[in-house]
Amino acid sequence: MLTLTNILLLTGAYLLGSIPTAVWIGKCFYGIDVREHGSGNAGATNVFRVLGKKAGIPVLLIDILKGFLAVKLAYFNNDLTDSYQFVNIQLALGMTSLAGHIFPIFASFRGGKGIATLLGVVLAILPYAALISIGIFLIVLLISGYVSLSSMAAAVSFPIVIVFIFKVKIPSLIVFSVLIAILVLITHQKNIVRLFRKQESKVNLFKKKKTDSTQTKL
């Protein structure tokens, strides 16, 4: 039901998601718009690639927090009468924050792919299933070195995990999990092409990022 309360909460979720962490940190501390470097994506992976761990870690954590807090806004709605309504508003808030990350009003609607924010959403709604998907992400990353491939593997595994391991019966959650997998695959189309062409960049989080001439020192 689209009440005034829900409209306000959805607006808040979108504004939370719209905080362009990668863009603001890049510009404020390095004098760089990360959308003009690397993959051109305003997300944590590209920040790790372009600016290194010192910038990438806070971007990753804040982007996860955006999705997590957006879902928690559901607790401000006192009109919900059952658990199904509560789950549905959580999903709506999470997807709205994700839309904000991908199309941020504070950064000319040029955002990231939303993987970190989506992780925050899933952690808030289905934490144990999310942790299994994170494990799958890390295993694929350690084996392949590709963040994109790891993200897709984790996303595709998510609906399998919630249906066959956790036996989730709520239709909206099942549909949500399938949409996550589809959305991640869609937003990674260019990565898929580069993977097949063996042109995708690998990310080694254990190596110290070297400062290059395009970066401005703090």
C-alpha positions in Angstrom: 0.0 0.0 0.0 1.4 3.4 -1.1 0.8 5.5 2.1 2.5 8.8 3.0 4.7 6.9 5.4 5.8 4.5 2.7 6.5 7.3 0.3 8.7 9.0 2.8 10.5 5.8 3.6 11.1 5.0 0.0 12.4 8.5 -0.6 14.8 8.1 2.3 16.0 4.7 0.9 16.6 6.3 -2.5 18.6 9.2 -1.0 20.6 6.8 1.1 21.5 4.7 -2.0 22.3 7.9 -3.9 25.2 8.8 -1.7 28.0 8.5 -4.3 30.7 7.2 -2.0 33.2 6.3 -4.7 32.8 9.7 -6.4 33.0 11.8 -3.3 35.9 10.0 -1.8 37.8 10.0 -5.1 37.2 13.7 -5.6 37.7 14.9 -2.0 40.8 13.0 -1.2 42.5 12.2 -4.5 41.2 14.9 -6.9 39.9 12.1 -9.2 36.5 11.1 -10.5 36.8 7.3 -10.6 34.2 7.3 -13.4 36.8 8.7 -15.7 39.4 6.0 -14.9 39.6 2.2 -14.9 36.3 0.5 -15.8 34.4 3.9 -15.5 32.3 2.4 -12.8 31.5 4.3 -9.6 31.8 1.3 -7.3 34.2 -0.2 -4.8 35.9 -2.6 -7.3 36.9 0.3 -9.5 38.1 2.3 -6.5 40.3 -0.6 -5.4 41.6 -0.8 -8.9 42.2 3.0 -9.4 43.0 4.3 -5.9 43.9 1.2 -3.9 42.8 -0.3 -0.6 43.0 2.9 1.4 40.1 4.3 -0.6 38.5 1.1 -1.6 37.8 -0.3 1.8 35.8 2.6 3.1 33.8 2.8 -0.2 33.0 -0.8 0.1 31.9 -0.6 3.7 29.8 2.5 3.3 28.1 1.2 0.1 27.2 -2.0 2.1 25.9 0.1 4.9 23.7 2.1 2.6 21.7 -0.9 1.6 21.6 -2.3 5.1 20.3 0.9 6.6 17.7 1.4 3.8 16.1 -1.9 4.7 16.1 -1.1 8.4 13.9 1.9 7.6 11.0 -0.6 7.5 11.0 -0.5 11.3 9.7 3.1 11.1 6.5 1.9 9.5 4.0 1.2 12.3 1.1 0.3 10.0 2.3 -3.1 9.0 0.0 -5.9 10.2 1.8 -9.1 9.3 5.3 -10.5 8.5 4.6 -10.7 4.8 3.9 -6.9 4.6 7.1 -6.3 6.6 9.2 -8.4 4.2 7.6 -6.7 1.2 8.4 -3.2 2.5 11.9 -4.3 3.3 12.3 -5.6 -0.3 10.9 -2.3 -1.7 13.2 -0.2 0.4 16.2 -2.3 -0.5 15.5 -2.2 -4.3 14.9 1.6 -4.0 18.3 2.1 -2.4 19.8 0.0 -5.1 18.2 2.2 -7.7 19.7 5.1 -5.9 23.2 3.7 -6.1 22.9 2.9 -9.8 21.2 6.2 -10.6 22.3 8.6 -7.9 20.7 12.0 -7.9 23.8 13.4 -6.2 26.1 12.3 -9.0 24.3 13.1 -12.2 22.6 9.7 -12.2 25.9 8.0 -13.0 26.5 5.4 -10.3 27.9 2.0 -9.8 26.6 -1.5 -10.4 25.3 -1.8 -6.9 26.9 -5.1 -5.8 28.0 -3.8 -2.4 24.7 -2.0 -1.8 22.9 -5.1 -2.8 25.0 -7.1 -0.4 23.9 -4.7 2.4 20.2 -5.3 1.4 20.6 -9.0 1.5 22.5 -9.0 4.8 19.6 -7.0 6.4 16.9 -9.4 5.1 18.5 -12.8 4.9 21.9 -12.6 6.7 22.7 -16.4 6.8 22.0 -16.9 3.1 24.0 -13.8 2.4 27.0 -15.1 4.3 26.9 -18.3 2.2 26.9 -16.2 -1.0 29.8 -14.2 0.4 31.7 -17.4 0.9 31.0 -18.4 -2.7 32.2 -15.0 -3.8 35.5 -15.3 -1.8 36.2 -18.8 -3.1 35.7 -17.8 -6.7 37.7 -14.6 -6.2 40.6 -16.5 -4.7 40.6 -19.1 -7.5 40.0 -16.7 -10.5 41.0 -13.3 -9.3 38.0 -11.8 -11.1 35.7 -9.7 -9.0 33.1 -9.6 -11.7 33.0 -13.4 -12.1 32.8 -13.8 -8.3 29.9 -11.3 -8.1 28.0 -13.2 -10.7 28.7 -16.6 -9.1 27.5 -15.3 -5.7 24.3 -13.7 -7.2 23.3 -16.8 -9.2 23.9 -19.0 -6.2 21.7 -16.8 -4.0 18.2 -18.1 -5.1 19.6 -21.7 -5.0 20.7 -21.1 -1.4 17.5 -19.7 -0.1 15.2 -22.2 -1.8 17.2 -25.4 -1.3 19.2 -24.8 1.8 17.0 -22.4 3.9 13.7 -23.6 2.4 12.3 -20.1 2.0 8.6 -20.2 1.1 7.8 -16.5 0.9 7.1 -15.9 -2.9 8.3 -12.2 -2.8 11.7 -13.3 -1.4 12.1 -16.0 -4.0 11.2 -13.6 -6.8 13.6 -11.0 -5.3 16.5 -13.6 -5.2 15.9 -14.5 -8.9 15.7 -10.8 -9.8 19.1 -10.2 -8.0 20.7 -12.9 -10.2 19.2 -11.4 -13.4 20.1 -7.8 -12.4 23.7 -8.7 -11.7 24.1 -10.6 -15.0 22.6 -7.6 -16.9 24.8 -5.0 -15.2 27.9 -7.2 -15.9 27.3 -7.7 -19.6 30.5 -5.9 -20.6 32.4 -7.9 -18.0 31.1 -11.1 -19.5 32.3 -10.1 -22.9 35.7 -9.2 -21.5 35.9 -12.5 -19.6 35.2 -14.5 -22.8 37.9 -12.4 -24.6 40.3 -12.8 -21.7 40.5 -9.0 -21.4 39.0 -8.7 -17.9 41.2 -7.1 -15.3 42.1 -9.1 -12.2 42.1 -7.6 -8.7 44.7 -8.5 -6.2 43.6 -7.1 -2.8 46.8 -8.3 -1.2 49.1 -6.1 -3.2 49.8 -2.5 -2.2 48.5 0.0 -4.8 51.3 1.9 -6.4 50.8 5.6 -6.7 50.8 6.8 -10.3 51.2 10.2 -11.9 47.4 10.7 -12.3 46.7 10.5 -8.5 46.9 13.5 -6.2 48.5 12.9 -2.9 46.7 13.6 0.3 
